[in-house]
Amino acid sequence: MIRRSILVVALLGGAWLTSVQRCAAQTFLEPLKTQWEATRNLVLGIAEIIPEDKYDFKPTPEVRSVREQLQHLISENYMFMGAVAGDPPQNSSRFSNLKTRAEILQALKESYEYGAKVWSGLTEQKAMETITFRNNQTARWTPALSNIVDNMDHYGNLVVYVRLNGLVPPSVRGAGRFASG
């Protein structure tokens, strides 16, 4: 009985030690980057199912159209991830000139490619540097978190837009009872 107890304690202790080592090896940037990538995939997935004839759709006159939502996302992706990179702000008005679905989807993908490039150069040490962002002193990684939050806000808008147009967001297709629309 004692041998069995010692064996159980040793196995549990080994499992605990392995999990602690695994957690210690993971940086705080890894889950943040994973969430950024998941958010990117959600936005790209929903953007790709919206047909061009729905790009001027607005649920109410007071809100952005699909086209304007996507143009805004492109601009914000460059603004937030540019702050992380330390790049000078870009002229966001150029994105309002994007009109076709193909142009907008290409620019959206490029904005995420830019973000992925920024992530690839971000180290723990660099992420903790203090920068000025929106007239505040903050850690360099903070705009990346703001990018995720902003993208999820607009992803939520787009979910409503596609649902109102009889489409099902790719993230819920085949996901059970909610996938039917």
VMD Tcl script that builds the backbone (N, CA, C; Angstrom):
set m [mol new atoms 543]
animate dup $m
set s [atomselect $m all]
$s set {name element resname resid chain x y z} {
  {N N MET 1 A 0.821 -1.192 0.000}
  {CA C MET 1 A 0.000 0.000 0.000}
  {C C MET 1 A 0.868 1.260 0.000}
  {N N ILE 2 A 1.917 1.248 0.837}
  {CA C ILE 2 A 2.799 2.401 0.916}
  {C C ILE 2 A 3.533 2.586 -0.408}
  {N N ARG 3 A 3.983 1.480 -1.018}
  {CA C ARG 3 A 4.659 1.574 -2.303}
  {C C ARG 3 A 3.739 2.191 -3.359}
  {N N ARG 4 A 2.491 1.748 -3.342}
  {CA C ARG 4 A 1.535 2.281 -4.304}
  {C C ARG 4 A 1.321 3.777 -4.073}
  {N N SER 5 A 1.227 4.217 -2.836}
  {CA C SER 5 A 1.054 5.638 -2.519}
  {C C SER 5 A 2.269 6.440 -2.968}
  {N N ILE 6 A 3.449 5.903 -2.724}
  {CA C ILE 6 A 4.665 6.587 -3.148}
  {C C ILE 6 A 4.697 6.694 -4.670}
  {N N LEU 7 A 4.300 5.640 -5.362}
  {CA C LEU 7 A 4.280 5.648 -6.819}
  {C C LEU 7 A 3.280 6.697 -7.333}
  {N N VAL 8 A 2.105 6.768 -6.732}
  {CA C VAL 8 A 1.092 7.740 -7.148}
  {C C VAL 8 A 1.603 9.158 -6.917}
  {N N VAL 9 A 2.188 9.412 -5.759}
  {CA C VAL 9 A 2.734 10.738 -5.456}
  {C C VAL 9 A 3.849 11.089 -6.434}
  {N N ALA 10 A 4.706 10.150 -6.747}
  {CA C ALA 10 A 5.801 10.397 -7.681}
  {C C ALA 10 A 5.262 10.708 -9.082}
  {N N LEU 11 A 4.259 9.953 -9.522}
  {CA C LEU 11 A 3.680 10.205 -10.841}
  {C C LEU 11 A 2.980 11.563 -10.886}
  {N N LEU 12 A 2.210 11.885 -9.867}
  {CA C LEU 12 A 1.538 13.180 -9.816}
  {C C LEU 12 A 2.551 14.324 -9.741}
  {N N GLY 13 A 3.588 14.119 -8.951}
  {CA C GLY 13 A 4.622 15.145 -8.841}
  {C C GLY 13 A 5.329 15.367 -10.167}
  {N N GLY 14 A 5.597 14.287 -10.893}
  {CA C GLY 14 A 6.232 14.400 -12.209}
  {C C GLY 14 A 5.327 15.115 -13.197}
  {N N ALA 15 A 4.036 14.787 -13.169}
  {CA C ALA 15 A 3.087 15.455 -14.061}
  {C C ALA 15 A 2.991 16.931 -13.723}
  {N N TRP 16 A 2.957 17.252 -12.433}
  {CA C TRP 16 A 2.881 18.657 -12.012}
  {C C TRP 16 A 4.132 19.411 -12.461}
  {N N LEU 17 A 5.308 18.804 -12.252}
  {CA C LEU 17 A 6.566 19.442 -12.625}
  {C C LEU 17 A 6.620 19.681 -14.134}
  {N N THR 18 A 6.156 18.718 -14.911}
  {CA C THR 18 A 6.134 18.875 -16.363}
  {C C THR 18 A 5.234 20.035 -16.764}
  {N N SER 19 A 4.061 20.144 -16.127}
  {CA C SER 19 A 3.146 21.233 -16.487}
  {C C SER 19 A 3.714 22.583 -16.064}
  {N N VAL 20 A 4.402 22.650 -14.932}
  {CA C VAL 20 A 5.020 23.900 -14.499}
  {C C VAL 20 A 6.121 24.301 -15.467}
  {N N GLN 21 A 6.920 23.348 -15.890}
  {CA C GLN 21 A 7.988 23.647 -16.846}
  {C C GLN 21 A 7.405 24.111 -18.177}
  {N N ARG 22 A 6.317 23.482 -18.614}
  {CA C ARG 22 A 5.684 23.877 -19.867}
  {C C ARG 22 A 5.156 25.300 -19.759}
  {N N CYS 23 A 4.530 25.643 -18.636}
  {CA C CYS 23 A 4.016 26.998 -18.440}
  {C C CYS 23 A 5.156 28.011 -18.354}
  {N N ALA 24 A 6.228 27.623 -17.701}
  {CA C ALA 24 A 7.356 28.534 -17.560}
  {C C ALA 24 A 8.010 28.806 -18.909}
  {N N ALA 25 A 7.965 27.816 -19.798}
  {CA C ALA 25 A 8.582 27.987 -21.110}
  {C C ALA 25 A 7.744 28.887 -22.015}
  {N N GLN 26 A 6.454 28.979 -21.729}
  {CA C GLN 26 A 5.589 29.802 -22.548}
  {C C GLN 26 A 5.720 31.268 -22.126}
  {N N THR 27 A 5.861 32.137 -23.103}
  {CA C THR 27 A 5.969 33.557 -22.802}
  {C C THR 27 A 4.582 34.170 -22.746}
  {N N PHE 28 A 4.481 35.365 -22.230}
  {CA C PHE 28 A 3.177 36.019 -22.205}
  {C C PHE 28 A 2.748 36.429 -23.606}
  {N N LEU 29 A 3.711 36.556 -24.527}
  {CA C LEU 29 A 3.375 36.930 -25.895}
  {C C LEU 29 A 2.721 35.792 -26.676}
  {N N GLU 30 A 3.051 34.560 -26.337}
  {CA C GLU 30 A 2.525 33.427 -27.105}
  {C C GLU 30 A 1.001 33.368 -27.100}
  {N N PRO 31 A 0.338 33.425 -25.946}
  {CA C PRO 31 A -1.131 33.399 -25.995}
  {C C PRO 31 A -1.724 34.654 -26.642}
  {N N LEU 32 A -1.055 35.781 -26.491}
  {CA C LEU 32 A -1.531 37.013 -27.122}
  {C C LEU 32 A -1.456 36.881 -28.646}
  {N N LYS 33 A -0.355 36.356 -29.138}
  {CA C LYS 33 A -0.197 36.156 -30.580}
  {C C LYS 33 A -1.190 35.111 -31.087}
  {N N THR 34 A -1.403 34.052 -30.325}
  {CA C THR 34 A -2.366 33.023 -30.707}
  {C C THR 34 A -3.766 33.620 -30.835}
  {N N GLN 35 A -4.133 34.496 -29.903}
  {CA C GLN 35 A -5.445 35.136 -29.972}
  {C C GLN 35 A -5.523 36.088 -31.161}
  {N N TRP 36 A -4.448 36.812 -31.441}
  {CA C TRP 36 A -4.413 37.702 -32.605}
  {C C TRP 36 A -4.624 36.887 -33.889}
  {N N GLU 37 A -3.952 35.741 -33.984}
  {CA C GLU 37 A -4.091 34.887 -35.163}
  {C C GLU 37 A -5.509 34.337 -35.288}
  {N N ALA 38 A -6.104 33.945 -34.172}
  {CA C ALA 38 A -7.481 33.438 -34.202}
  {C C ALA 38 A -8.446 34.537 -34.636}
  {N N THR 39 A -8.222 35.736 -34.144}
  {CA C THR 39 A -9.064 36.878 -34.520}
  {C C THR 39 A -8.906 37.176 -36.003}
  {N N ARG 40 A -7.677 37.183 -36.482}
  {CA C ARG 40 A -7.412 37.375 -37.919}
  {C C ARG 40 A -8.184 36.356 -38.744}
  {N N ASN 41 A -8.144 35.098 -38.327}
  {CA C ASN 41 A -8.819 34.044 -39.081}
  {C C ASN 41 A -10.336 34.227 -39.070}
  {N N LEU 42 A -10.892 34.664 -37.952}
  {CA C LEU 42 A -12.334 34.932 -37.887}
  {C C LEU 42 A -12.727 36.046 -38.852}
  {N N VAL 43 A -11.981 37.144 -38.816}
  {CA C VAL 43 A -12.305 38.297 -39.664}
  {C C VAL 43 A -12.145 37.935 -41.136}
  {N N LEU 44 A -11.035 37.306 -41.497}
  {CA C LEU 44 A -10.837 36.922 -42.905}
  {C C LEU 44 A -11.911 35.942 -43.358}
  {N N GLY 45 A -12.260 35.010 -42.487}
  {CA C GLY 45 A -13.280 34.018 -42.841}
  {C C GLY 45 A -14.625 34.654 -43.129}
  {N N ILE 46 A -15.031 35.587 -42.294}
  {CA C ILE 46 A -16.339 36.222 -42.507}
  {C C ILE 46 A -16.281 37.180 -43.690}
  {N N ALA 47 A -15.160 37.869 -43.864}
  {CA C ALA 47 A -15.033 38.795 -44.999}
  {C C ALA 47 A -15.133 38.043 -46.324}
  {N N GLU 48 A -14.604 36.835 -46.358}
  {CA C GLU 48 A -14.587 36.065 -47.597}
  {C C GLU 48 A -15.953 35.517 -48.001}
  {N N ILE 49 A -16.908 35.436 -47.079}
  {CA C ILE 49 A -18.224 34.904 -47.469}
  {C C ILE 49 A -19.199 35.996 -47.908}
  {N N ILE 50 A -18.835 37.243 -47.701}
  {CA C ILE 50 A -19.758 38.330 -48.043}
  {C C ILE 50 A -19.645 38.637 -49.532}
  {N N PRO 51 A -20.750 38.473 -50.268}
  {CA C PRO 51 A -20.694 38.777 -51.701}
  {C C PRO 51 A -20.623 40.282 -51.953}
  {N N GLU 52 A -20.074 40.631 -53.086}
  {CA C GLU 52 A -19.865 42.044 -53.410}
  {C C GLU 52 A -21.170 42.837 -53.430}
  {N N ASP 53 A -22.272 42.201 -53.799}
  {CA C ASP 53 A -23.537 42.941 -53.850}
  {C C ASP 53 A -24.064 43.308 -52.461}
  {N N LYS 54 A -23.413 42.833 -51.421}
  {CA C LYS 54 A -23.795 43.186 -50.036}
  {C C LYS 54 A -22.849 44.217 -49.419}
  {N N TYR 55 A -21.867 44.699 -50.172}
  {CA C TYR 55 A -20.858 45.603 -49.609}
  {C C TYR 55 A -21.408 46.966 -49.200}
  {N N ASP 56 A -22.544 47.362 -49.740}
  {CA C ASP 56 A -23.137 48.637 -49.350}
  {C C ASP 56 A -24.243 48.459 -48.310}
  {N N PHE 57 A -24.444 47.229 -47.841}
  {CA C PHE 57 A -25.480 46.959 -46.849}
  {C C PHE 57 A -25.150 47.614 -45.512}
  {N N LYS 58 A -26.166 48.239 -44.925}
  {CA C LYS 58 A -26.095 48.807 -43.574}
  {C C LYS 58 A -27.361 48.363 -42.844}
  {N N PRO 59 A -27.237 47.832 -41.640}
  {CA C PRO 59 A -28.441 47.466 -40.892}
  {C C PRO 59 A -29.332 48.681 -40.594}
  {N N THR 60 A -28.701 49.819 -40.358}
  {CA C THR 60 A -29.422 51.081 -40.166}
  {C C THR 60 A -28.597 52.179 -40.839}
  {N N PRO 61 A -29.228 53.280 -41.194}
  {CA C PRO 61 A -28.493 54.343 -41.890}
  {C C PRO 61 A -27.339 54.947 -41.081}
  {N N GLU 62 A -27.392 54.833 -39.770}
  {CA C GLU 62 A -26.400 55.492 -38.903}
  {C C GLU 62 A -25.074 54.750 -38.796}
  {N N VAL 63 A -25.013 53.513 -39.243}
  {CA C VAL 63 A -23.801 52.711 -39.034}
  {C C VAL 63 A -23.038 52.509 -40.342}
  {N N ARG 64 A -21.830 51.995 -40.225}
  {CA C ARG 64 A -20.993 51.735 -41.395}
  {C C ARG 64 A -21.572 50.616 -42.247}
  {N N SER 65 A -21.306 50.694 -43.526}
  {CA C SER 65 A -21.643 49.605 -44.445}
  {C C SER 65 A -20.603 48.496 -44.289}
  {N N VAL 66 A -20.865 47.364 -44.914}
  {CA C VAL 66 A -19.879 46.276 -44.924}
  {C C VAL 66 A -18.551 46.802 -45.462}
  {N N ARG 67 A -18.607 47.494 -46.591}
  {CA C ARG 67 A -17.400 48.053 -47.210}
  {C C ARG 67 A -16.653 48.948 -46.214}
  {N N GLU 68 A -17.380 49.834 -45.548}
  {CA C GLU 68 A -16.758 50.767 -44.595}
  {C C GLU 68 A -16.190 50.034 -43.382}
  {N N GLN 69 A -16.874 48.969 -42.934}
  {CA C GLN 69 A -16.346 48.166 -41.819}
  {C C GLN 69 A -14.999 47.553 -42.208}
  {N N LEU 70 A -14.938 46.976 -43.399}
  {CA C LEU 70 A -13.700 46.328 -43.838}
  {C C LEU 70 A -12.591 47.341 -44.091}
  {N N GLN 71 A -12.921 48.477 -44.675}
  {CA C GLN 71 A -11.925 49.536 -44.875}
  {C C GLN 71 A -11.384 50.004 -43.522}
  {N N HIS 72 A -12.274 50.139 -42.553}
  {CA C HIS 72 A -11.873 50.558 -41.207}
  {C C HIS 72 A -10.943 49.520 -40.575}
  {N N LEU 73 A -11.285 48.243 -40.716}
  {CA C LEU 73 A -10.426 47.193 -40.168}
  {C C LEU 73 A -9.029 47.229 -40.765}
  {N N ILE 74 A -8.952 47.435 -42.070}
  {CA C ILE 74 A -7.642 47.514 -42.737}
  {C C ILE 74 A -6.824 48.652 -42.120}
  {N N SER 75 A -7.428 49.806 -42.020}
  {CA C SER 75 A -6.756 50.982 -41.473}
  {C C SER 75 A -6.313 50.755 -40.032}
  {N N GLU 76 A -7.201 50.207 -39.233}
  {CA C GLU 76 A -6.893 49.971 -37.819}
  {C C GLU 76 A -5.794 48.928 -37.648}
  {N N ASN 77 A -5.790 47.894 -38.485}
  {CA C ASN 77 A -4.727 46.889 -38.393}
  {C C ASN 77 A -3.357 47.531 -38.575}
  {N N TYR 78 A -3.252 48.409 -39.571}
  {CA C TYR 78 A -1.976 49.094 -39.786}
  {C C TYR 78 A -1.662 50.055 -38.638}
  {N N MET 79 A -2.662 50.739 -38.139}
  {CA C MET 79 A -2.424 51.706 -37.069}
  {C C MET 79 A -1.951 51.011 -35.787}
  {N N PHE 80 A -2.668 49.978 -35.348}
  {CA C PHE 80 A -2.303 49.294 -34.106}
  {C C PHE 80 A -0.965 48.575 -34.225}
  {N N MET 81 A -0.803 47.785 -35.284}
  {CA C MET 81 A 0.429 47.010 -35.402}
  {C C MET 81 A 1.604 47.889 -35.799}
  {N N GLY 82 A 1.333 49.006 -36.470}
  {CA C GLY 82 A 2.395 49.982 -36.740}
  {C C GLY 82 A 2.935 50.579 -35.456}
  {N N ALA 83 A 2.038 50.804 -34.484}
  {CA C ALA 83 A 2.474 51.321 -33.184}
  {C C ALA 83 A 3.361 50.299 -32.477}
  {N N VAL 84 A 3.000 49.023 -32.574}
  {CA C VAL 84 A 3.827 47.967 -31.975}
  {C C VAL 84 A 5.203 47.949 -32.636}
  {N N ALA 85 A 5.220 48.086 -33.951}
  {CA C ALA 85 A 6.483 48.037 -34.700}
  {C C ALA 85 A 7.320 49.294 -34.519}
  {N N GLY 86 A 6.670 50.398 -34.148}
  {CA C GLY 86 A 7.370 51.667 -34.068}
  {C C GLY 86 A 7.434 52.367 -35.418}
  {N N ASP 87 A 6.601 51.929 -36.357}
  {CA C ASP 87 A 6.557 52.551 -37.681}
  {C C ASP 87 A 5.743 53.843 -37.628}
  {N N PRO 88 A 6.070 54.799 -38.487}
  {CA C PRO 88 A 5.272 56.036 -38.526}
  {C C PRO 88 A 3.850 55.726 -39.003}
  {N N PRO 89 A 2.872 56.492 -38.538}
  {CA C PRO 89 A 1.483 56.255 -38.959}
  {C C PRO 89 A 1.335 56.371 -40.475}
  {N N GLN 90 A 0.481 55.504 -41.015}
  {CA C GLN 90 A 0.220 55.528 -42.457}
  {C C GLN 90 A -0.970 56.430 -42.748}
  {N N ASN 91 A -1.070 56.853 -43.991}
  {CA C ASN 91 A -2.207 57.639 -44.437}
  {C C ASN 91 A -3.388 56.693 -44.633}
  {N N SER 92 A -4.318 56.687 -43.689}
  {CA C SER 92 A -5.427 55.742 -43.740}
  {C C SER 92 A -6.486 56.113 -44.767}
  {N N SER 93 A -6.451 57.328 -45.285}
  {CA C SER 93 A -7.457 57.729 -46.264}
  {C C SER 93 A -7.339 56.924 -47.559}
  {N N ARG 94 A -6.167 56.358 -47.805}
  {CA C ARG 94 A -5.992 55.568 -49.035}
  {C C ARG 94 A -6.891 54.334 -49.046}
  {N N PHE 95 A -7.293 53.863 -47.869}
  {CA C PHE 95 A -8.129 52.674 -47.821}
  {C C PHE 95 A -9.578 52.978 -48.203}
  {N N SER 96 A -9.989 54.228 -48.074}
  {CA C SER 96 A -11.357 54.594 -48.478}
  {C C SER 96 A -11.506 54.575 -49.998}
  {N N ASN 97 A -10.385 54.522 -50.720}
  {CA C ASN 97 A -10.427 54.433 -52.183}
  {C C ASN 97 A -10.613 53.004 -52.679}
  {N N LEU 98 A -10.535 52.042 -51.770}
  {CA C LEU 98 A -10.746 50.644 -52.148}
  {C C LEU 98 A -12.238 50.433 -52.367}
  {N N LYS 99 A -12.614 49.962 -53.526}
  {CA C LYS 99 A -14.038 49.845 -53.844}
  {C C LYS 99 A -14.502 48.417 -54.068}
  {N N THR 100 A -13.743 47.626 -54.831}
  {CA C THR 100 A -14.226 46.291 -55.172}
  {C C THR 100 A -13.938 45.306 -54.047}
  {N N ARG 101 A -14.686 44.233 -54.058}
  {CA C ARG 101 A -14.487 43.174 -53.076}
  {C C ARG 101 A -13.059 42.639 -53.169}
  {N N ALA 102 A -12.580 42.426 -54.396}
  {CA C ALA 102 A -11.224 41.895 -54.588}
  {C C ALA 102 A -10.172 42.839 -54.003}
  {N N GLU 103 A -10.317 44.130 -54.247}
  {CA C GLU 103 A -9.365 45.113 -53.702}
  {C C GLU 103 A -9.386 45.107 -52.178}
  {N N ILE 104 A -10.577 45.073 -51.631}
  {CA C ILE 104 A -10.715 45.127 -50.167}
  {C C ILE 104 A -10.179 43.865 -49.519}
  {N N LEU 105 A -10.523 42.696 -50.069}
  {CA C LEU 105 A -10.011 41.443 -49.493}
  {C C LEU 105 A -8.491 41.378 -49.583}
  {N N GLN 106 A -7.933 41.822 -50.687}
  {CA C GLN 106 A -6.470 41.820 -50.846}
  {C C GLN 106 A -5.819 42.737 -49.812}
  {N N ALA 107 A -6.363 43.933 -49.659}
  {CA C ALA 107 A -5.807 44.887 -48.688}
  {C C ALA 107 A -5.974 44.381 -47.257}
  {N N LEU 108 A -7.092 43.713 -46.972}
  {CA C LEU 108 A -7.307 43.151 -45.636}
  {C C LEU 108 A -6.266 42.074 -45.348}
  {N N LYS 109 A -6.047 41.191 -46.310}
  {CA C LYS 109 A -5.024 40.145 -46.146}
  {C C LYS 109 A -3.639 40.771 -45.961}
  {N N GLU 110 A -3.342 41.790 -46.737}
  {CA C GLU 110 A -2.036 42.460 -46.613}
  {C C GLU 110 A -1.880 43.122 -45.248}
  {N N SER 111 A -2.960 43.649 -44.707}
  {CA C SER 111 A -2.867 44.279 -43.379}
  {C C SER 111 A -2.544 43.230 -42.315}
  {N N TYR 112 A -3.085 42.032 -42.477}
  {CA C TYR 112 A -2.764 40.956 -41.532}
  {C C TYR 112 A -1.366 40.399 -41.777}
  {N N GLU 113 A -0.918 40.379 -43.023}
  {CA C GLU 113 A 0.463 39.959 -43.307}
  {C C GLU 113 A 1.446 40.926 -42.652}
  {N N TYR 114 A 1.126 42.211 -42.702}
  {CA C TYR 114 A 1.950 43.211 -42.032}
  {C C TYR 114 A 1.976 42.927 -40.530}
  {N N GLY 115 A 0.810 42.661 -39.950}
  {CA C GLY 115 A 0.747 42.339 -38.521}
  {C C GLY 115 A 1.565 41.107 -38.173}
  {N N ALA 116 A 1.486 40.079 -39.011}
  {CA C ALA 116 A 2.259 38.854 -38.769}
  {C C ALA 116 A 3.757 39.139 -38.812}
  {N N LYS 117 A 4.153 40.032 -39.706}
  {CA C LYS 117 A 5.567 40.424 -39.788}
  {C C LYS 117 A 5.989 41.142 -38.498}
  {N N VAL 118 A 5.126 42.005 -37.991}
  {CA C VAL 118 A 5.420 42.703 -36.733}
  {C C VAL 118 A 5.570 41.689 -35.606}
  {N N TRP 119 A 4.643 40.730 -35.542}
  {CA C TRP 119 A 4.727 39.703 -34.494}
  {C C TRP 119 A 6.039 38.934 -34.579}
  {N N SER 120 A 6.482 38.625 -35.790}
  {CA C SER 120 A 7.695 37.808 -35.938}
  {C C SER 120 A 8.934 38.515 -35.390}
  {N N GLY 121 A 8.908 39.835 -35.336}
  {CA C GLY 121 A 10.046 40.581 -34.819}
  {C C GLY 121 A 9.898 41.029 -33.375}
  {N N LEU 122 A 8.810 40.625 -32.725}
  {CA C LEU 122 A 8.542 41.088 -31.361}
  {C C LEU 122 A 9.089 40.094 -30.338}
  {N N THR 123 A 10.019 40.557 -29.516}
  {CA C THR 123 A 10.571 39.735 -28.439}
  {C C THR 123 A 9.947 40.170 -27.121}
  {N N GLU 124 A 10.133 39.348 -26.107}
  {CA C GLU 124 A 9.631 39.698 -24.764}
  {C C GLU 124 A 10.202 41.051 -24.317}
  {N N GLN 125 A 11.483 41.209 -24.505}
  {CA C GLN 125 A 12.132 42.441 -24.068}
  {C C GLN 125 A 11.577 43.651 -24.821}
  {N N LYS 126 A 11.480 43.524 -26.140}
  {CA C LYS 126 A 10.964 44.630 -26.941}
  {C C LYS 126 A 9.504 44.922 -26.583}
  {N N ALA 127 A 8.725 43.881 -26.334}
  {CA C ALA 127 A 7.305 44.046 -26.006}
  {C C ALA 127 A 7.103 44.865 -24.737}
  {N N MET 128 A 8.064 44.815 -23.830}
  {CA C MET 128 A 7.945 45.522 -22.555}
  {C C MET 128 A 8.453 46.958 -22.616}
  {N N GLU 129 A 9.019 47.356 -23.731}
  {CA C GLU 129 A 9.471 48.745 -23.870}
  {C C GLU 129 A 8.288 49.699 -23.783}
  {N N THR 130 A 8.552 50.885 -23.277}
  {CA C THR 130 A 7.511 51.912 -23.179}
  {C C THR 130 A 7.474 52.721 -24.469}
  {N N ILE 131 A 6.259 52.890 -24.997}
  {CA C ILE 131 A 6.047 53.698 -26.193}
  {C C ILE 131 A 4.931 54.709 -25.904}
  {N N THR 132 A 4.811 55.674 -26.772}
  {CA C THR 132 A 3.673 56.584 -26.703}
  {C C THR 132 A 2.648 56.119 -27.725}
  {N N PHE 133 A 1.451 55.839 -27.245}
  {CA C PHE 133 A 0.364 55.374 -28.102}
  {C C PHE 133 A -0.893 56.119 -27.707}
  {N N ARG 134 A -1.454 56.837 -28.656}
  {CA C ARG 134 A -2.648 57.645 -28.416}
  {C C ARG 134 A -2.444 58.597 -27.234}
  {N N ASN 135 A -1.293 59.244 -27.254}
  {CA C ASN 135 A -0.918 60.253 -26.253}
  {C C ASN 135 A -0.759 59.694 -24.843}
  {N N ASN 136 A -0.531 58.394 -24.727}
  {CA C ASN 136 A -0.301 57.771 -23.422}
  {C C ASN 136 A 0.966 56.927 -23.476}
  {N N GLN 137 A 1.646 56.846 -22.355}
  {CA C GLN 137 A 2.798 55.965 -22.221}
  {C C GLN 137 A 2.271 54.571 -21.889}
  {N N THR 138 A 2.719 53.584 -22.657}
  {CA C THR 138 A 2.243 52.223 -22.459}
  {C C THR 138 A 3.292 51.233 -22.938}
  {N N ALA 139 A 3.113 49.979 -22.585}
  {CA C ALA 139 A 4.014 48.935 -23.072}
  {C C ALA 139 A 3.768 48.719 -24.561}
  {N N ARG 140 A 4.823 48.385 -25.286}
  {CA C ARG 140 A 4.745 48.204 -26.742}
  {C C ARG 140 A 3.696 47.165 -27.137}
  {N N TRP 141 A 3.466 46.145 -26.309}
  {CA C TRP 141 A 2.520 45.096 -26.661}
  {C C TRP 141 A 1.065 45.544 -26.536}
  {N N THR 142 A 0.789 46.628 -25.851}
  {CA C THR 142 A -0.586 47.066 -25.598}
  {C C THR 142 A -1.380 47.339 -26.879}
  {N N PRO 143 A -0.824 48.011 -27.888}
  {CA C PRO 143 A -1.610 48.193 -29.121}
  {C C PRO 143 A -1.974 46.877 -29.809}
  {N N ALA 144 A -1.173 45.822 -29.626}
  {CA C ALA 144 A -1.532 44.518 -30.196}
  {C C ALA 144 A -2.798 43.988 -29.532}
  {N N LEU 145 A -2.885 44.162 -28.225}
  {CA C LEU 145 A -4.099 43.770 -27.508}
  {C C LEU 145 A -5.279 44.627 -27.961}
  {N N SER 146 A -5.044 45.912 -28.132}
  {CA C SER 146 A -6.101 46.808 -28.623}
  {C C SER 146 A -6.548 46.401 -30.022}
  {N N ASN 147 A -5.627 45.913 -30.843}
  {CA C ASN 147 A -5.959 45.439 -32.191}
  {C C ASN 147 A -6.923 44.253 -32.122}
  {N N ILE 148 A -6.661 43.340 -31.204}
  {CA C ILE 148 A -7.543 42.187 -31.028}
  {C C ILE 148 A -8.936 42.650 -30.609}
  {N N VAL 149 A -8.996 43.515 -29.619}
  {CA C VAL 149 A -10.283 44.003 -29.117}
  {C C VAL 149 A -11.052 44.719 -30.223}
  {N N ASP 150 A -10.382 45.595 -30.953}
  {CA C ASP 150 A -11.026 46.346 -32.028}
  {C C ASP 150 A -11.535 45.404 -33.121}
  {N N ASN 151 A -10.710 44.433 -33.507}
  {CA C ASN 151 A -11.125 43.476 -34.526}
  {C C ASN 151 A -12.341 42.669 -34.079}
  {N N MET 152 A -12.365 42.278 -32.816}
  {CA C MET 152 A -13.506 41.501 -32.325}
  {C C MET 152 A -14.776 42.348 -32.284}
  {N N ASP 153 A -14.658 43.630 -31.972}
  {CA C ASP 153 A -15.824 44.524 -32.024}
  {C C ASP 153 A -16.415 44.519 -33.433}
  {N N HIS 154 A -15.563 44.696 -34.421}
  {CA C HIS 154 A -16.041 44.782 -35.797}
  {C C HIS 154 A -16.426 43.415 -36.358}
  {N N TYR 155 A -15.796 42.366 -35.866}
  {CA C TYR 155 A -16.226 41.018 -36.242}
  {C C TYR 155 A -17.669 40.811 -35.772}
  {N N GLY 156 A -17.969 41.256 -34.569}
  {CA C GLY 156 A -19.344 41.162 -34.064}
  {C C GLY 156 A -20.321 41.919 -34.941}
  {N N ASN 157 A -19.922 43.111 -35.391}
  {CA C ASN 157 A -20.769 43.860 -36.330}
  {C C ASN 157 A -21.019 43.034 -37.583}
  {N N LEU 158 A -19.943 42.468 -38.131}
  {CA C LEU 158 A -20.060 41.719 -39.383}
  {C C LEU 158 A -20.905 40.452 -39.225}
  {N N VAL 159 A -20.870 39.835 -38.045}
  {CA C VAL 159 A -21.725 38.668 -37.798}
  {C C VAL 159 A -23.187 39.075 -37.939}
  {N N VAL 160 A -23.554 40.207 -37.356}
  {CA C VAL 160 A -24.930 40.701 -37.470}
  {C C VAL 160 A -25.260 40.977 -38.940}
  {N N TYR 161 A -24.352 41.625 -39.647}
  {CA C TYR 161 A -24.581 41.956 -41.053}
  {C C TYR 161 A -24.847 40.696 -41.887}
  {N N VAL 162 A -23.992 39.681 -41.720}
  {CA C VAL 162 A -24.169 38.481 -42.540}
  {C C VAL 162 A -25.434 37.731 -42.135}
  {N N ARG 163 A -25.730 37.693 -40.862}
  {CA C ARG 163 A -26.960 37.021 -40.414}
  {C C ARG 163 A -28.196 37.718 -40.978}
  {N N LEU 164 A -28.194 39.043 -40.986}
  {CA C LEU 164 A -29.326 39.787 -41.542}
  {C C LEU 164 A -29.481 39.561 -43.041}
  {N N ASN 165 A -28.440 39.081 -43.676}
  {CA C ASN 165 A -28.478 38.800 -45.104}
  {C C ASN 165 A -28.585 37.308 -45.407}
  {N N GLY 166 A -28.962 36.523 -44.393}
  {CA C GLY 166 A -29.200 35.101 -44.599}
  {C C GLY 166 A -27.959 34.252 -44.726}
  {N N LEU 167 A -26.810 34.785 -44.343}
  {CA C LEU 167 A -25.561 34.032 -44.400}
  {C C LEU 167 A -25.209 33.521 -43.010}
  {N N VAL 168 A -24.380 32.494 -42.961}
  {CA C VAL 168 A -23.938 31.923 -41.695}
  {C C VAL 168 A -22.432 32.135 -41.570}
  {N N PRO 169 A -22.003 32.742 -40.472}
  {CA C PRO 169 A -20.555 32.930 -40.292}
  {C C PRO 169 A -19.815 31.588 -40.337}
  {N N PRO 170 A -18.674 31.541 -41.005}
  {CA C PRO 170 A -17.920 30.293 -41.101}
  {C C PRO 170 A -17.575 29.687 -39.750}
  {N N SER 171 A -17.411 30.520 -38.734}
  {CA C SER 171 A -17.012 30.008 -37.416}
  {C C SER 171 A -18.078 29.149 -36.766}
  {N N VAL 172 A -19.317 29.232 -37.234}
  {CA C VAL 172 A -20.380 28.426 -36.612}
  {C C VAL 172 A -20.975 27.386 -37.550}
  {N N ARG 173 A -20.520 27.348 -38.775}
  {CA C ARG 173 A -21.024 26.314 -39.688}
  {C C ARG 173 A -20.712 24.941 -39.140}
  {N N GLY 174 A -21.714 24.117 -39.051}
  {CA C GLY 174 A -21.527 22.756 -38.562}
  {C C GLY 174 A -21.219 22.675 -37.078}
  {N N ALA 175 A -21.472 23.784 -36.344}
  {CA C ALA 175 A -21.128 23.807 -34.924}
  {C C ALA 175 A -22.315 23.451 -34.039}
  {N N GLY 176 A -23.356 22.847 -34.595}
  {CA C GLY 176 A -24.483 22.448 -33.761}
  {C C GLY 176 A -25.722 23.281 -34.015}
  {N N ARG 177 A -26.521 23.439 -32.998}
  {CA C ARG 177 A -27.852 24.010 -33.158}
  {C C ARG 177 A -27.848 25.472 -33.592}
  {N N PHE 178 A -26.776 26.221 -33.371}
  {CA C PHE 178 A -26.741 27.631 -33.752}
  {C C PHE 178 A -26.370 27.836 -35.202}
  {N N ALA 179 A -25.924 26.803 -35.876}
  {CA C ALA 179 A -25.415 26.966 -37.241}
  {C C ALA 179 A -26.514 27.138 -38.281}
  {N N SER 180 A -27.734 26.893 -37.928}
  {CA C SER 180 A -28.798 26.936 -38.937}
  {C C SER 180 A -29.215 28.346 -39.318}
  {N N GLY 181 A -28.727 29.339 -38.644}
  {CA C GLY 181 A -29.064 30.704 -39.019}
  {C C GLY 181 A -29.852 31.341 -37.978}
}
mol reanalyze $m
mol bondsrecalc $m
mol representation Tube
mol addrep $m
